[in-house]
Amino acid sequence: MAMMNIRSLAMEEPQSFFTSMIDIVFLLLIFFMCVSEMARVENEALTLPKALSAKEDKDVVKGRQVINVIYSYDQRTGRVDQGYVVRGQRYTLQRLTDFLKGRAEAAEKDEKGVSKLQVKIRADARTEFQFVQMAMVACMKAGVWNLSFGCEPKKPR
């Protein structure tokens, strides 16, 4: 009788559980779609200025704030629009300053009590410098001193 049980167990087909594997694949797919969407929202589509000494942005610090200084031109009306966009949301200069103050206060501080918040300013190449300068002043008023600027490498001739 013991032999019969062993034979019946040996003849059973092995079962594979694809349902849980498919669930995991879909969860990973959703995760990567969300992460790529967040990365896209951080950086607006801009024509960045070119610089000979541009370096690739490899070591991105967690919590770094990106400010996009946008420029658009409406050919029908001749209207130029310049402003500030952070994470897909439009900001006035005062709102940008207040936002940065909140981020700087919440960020880690160094031994002197200065905020370690890093800010990257990405300005469209056609933007007037005064808009970039005002973004820098907003950072200064918020107590943020660690700034970097977005640009593309210029090929030497």
N, C-alpha and C positions, 0 to 999 in steps of 0.2 A: 504494500500500500504506500509506503514511503517513496518507492520508485515512481509511482504514478504521479505523485505531486511534483517531483523534480522534473519529469517529462512535460507535464502541463505548464510548468513555469518556463521551461526552456523554449517551448513552442510559441509563447506569447510574443506578439509583435512589439518592438520597442516604441514607446510613445515620445513624441517631441512636442514641447510646449512652445509654440510660436507666438501665442497670444501675448505673453509677457515680453518677449523679445520685440515684437512689433510696437508695443506700448512704449518701451524704452527708446526705440528709434524715433517715434513720433515726438516724445518729450525732448530728445536731443535736437530734433529738427526745429521745434518751436523755440527752444532756448537760443539756438544760433540765429534764427530769424529775428528774435527780439534784440539780441546783442548787436547784430549788424544794423538794425534800425536805430538804436541809440547812438551808435558811432556816427551814422549818417546825419542824425539830427544835430550833433555837436558842431559839425563843420558844414557851413553853408557853401553852396556852389559859387565860388569867387574866382576871379582872375587875379592870382597873387602876383605881386611885383617880383622881379628877378634880381638876384644878388649873387655876386661872384663867390662870396664866402658862406653861402647857405649850407646848412648841415641837415642831414636827415633827422627827423624827429623820432629817434629810437627809444630813448628812455623816458617814456611818458609817466609822470608821477601821478599816482592815484589821487583824485580830488582836484586836479588842475582845472582851472576855469578857462574856457575859451570864449573870447568876445569876438564876434564877427562884425566888422565895420562894412556895411553893404553900400553898394552904389547901383542905381538903376536909372535908365534914361528912357522916357516914353517918347517915341518918335512922332506920334500923332500930336501930342500936346506940347512937346519940347520941354517937358518937366523933368528935372533931375531930382531923384530921391536918394538921400543918404541918411544912414542911421545905424543903430546898434541892434544886433540880434544875438541872443543867448539861448541855446537849446531850442531853437525854432520860435522863440517868442521875441517880439519887438519891444525895445526899451527906449524911453527917453533918457537924456543924460542924467537927470535927477534920480529916476528910478534905477538906473544902472549903478550910480554911486551908492544908493541905499542898499541895493542887492549885494554889491561887493562888500559893504560894511558888515552886513550880516554874515556873509561867507567868511570874511577875515576874522570876525569875532569867534565863529564856531571852529575855525581851523586851529591846528596845533601851533603852539608858540615856542620860540627859541628861548634861550636862557635869559635874554634881556626883555622878554615879554612881547616881542615883535612877531606878528603873524607869519607863518611859513607858507601861506597860501601862494600858489603859483598861478599866474595869469598869462595866457597866450593871446595876443592880439593879432587877428587875421584881417587885414584890410584889403579891399579890392584895389587893384593897381590904379584905377581911375578915381579913387576917392581923394578928396582934397585933404591935405595934411592936417588941417585944423581939426577934422573929425578924429583922426588918430591921436592928435595931441590932447583933445578933450577926454578921450578914453584913458590916456595916461594920467591925466589930472584926476579923473574919477578914481583910478587905482590909488593914487597918492592920498587923496582925501579919505579913502577907506583903510589906509594903513597897509597897503600891499606894495611891496618893493621888488618882488621877484617877477620880472616881466620878460617875456620873449615875444618874438614877432614871426609871423608866418610869411614865408617867401619860397620861391622856387629857385633852384640852382640855374645860374646863367652860364652858358657854355663860353669859355674863353675863345677868342678869335685866333 
